[in-house]
Amino acid sequence: MRCGVRAVRQVACAAAIVLALGALGLQGQSQAGPASTPEFQVDFSNPGLSPSHWTLVLHPDGSGHFRSSRGTASADGDEEIEAPDIDRDVTVSADFAGRVFQMARQHNLFNTDCESHMKVAFQGSKKLSYRGPEGSGSCEFNYSKDKEIEALGDSLVAVGGTIVEGARLESLLQHDRLGLDSEMEYLSEAAKDGRAQQIGTIREILARLAGEPSVMERVRKRARMMLSGIGK
């Protein structure tokens, strides 16, 4: 920056320098400084599945965002309609979010080697990341040697599966209403055995199905039952 020798120009130049330095300082804080509020993210990848990759970001109050991409893998033979790519806000229960952030604090913000390095079947790569005022960290695993982290990974995959199922139900409602019967049967069983968790993340599509007269009564009944179980 070039400044003149006169006093007026010197004052103006000094003010400009102060403003420029202040802007650079703020930019540096936004890029490198710690997060003002805690944030958790799980990245799941499995090239053999559809979607092959998804991310779920959560905040302590349960609010979050889910994004998925289908990749190149085709759906199973009995799935004529795949879930579309997803990019939407979601909400899990505050209790579930609380457990996630408690786990982060109990496991050194995931600054640990959580992979077992055992020869086990590939279940999908799960990367758990935390960023907050106290620091950040992450760990990645297929199968964790830590039972608590392994259980957390299973729960998060079940939540991601629920959100994907919700998107699939939306597609079936639009394109193949007869296919809703078997899909809702699967989702109902998955909710019972834990393969699908946080059903409240798909409350909207379940409510639509429960009140949709053009779908089978069995579908409406299962949707109503799943809605009644949210929060229990």
JOLIN-V805404 format. One line per field, one symbol per residue. ss: DSSP state (A for helix, B for strand, O for the rest). psi: psi as a letter, one per 40 degrees, with the letter a starting at -180 (. if undefined). A space follows every 50 residues. Layout:
BEGIN
ss: ???
psi: ???
END
This chain:
BEGIN
ss: OOOOOOAAAAAAAAAAAAAAAAAAAAAAAAAAOOOOOOBBBBBBBOOOOO OOBBBBBBOOOOBBBBBBBOOOOOOOOOOOOOOOOOBBBBBOOAAAAAAA AAAAAAOAAAOOOOBOOOOOOOOOBBBBBBBBOOBBBBBBBOOBOOAAAA AAAAAAAAAAAAAAAAAAAAAAAAAOAAAAAAAAAAAAAAAAAOOOOOAA AAAAAAAAAAOOOOOOAAAAAAAAAAAAAOOO
psi: hhiieidddddddddddddddddddddddddeiihdiihihhhhhheeih iehiihhiideeiahhhihdaeiiiidehdhihiihgiiihiiddddddd dddddeffffgigehdfigiiheihhhhiihadeaiiiiiidhiehdddd dddddddddddddddddddddddddgddedddddddddddddeedhifde efddddddddeheeiiddddddddddddehe.
END
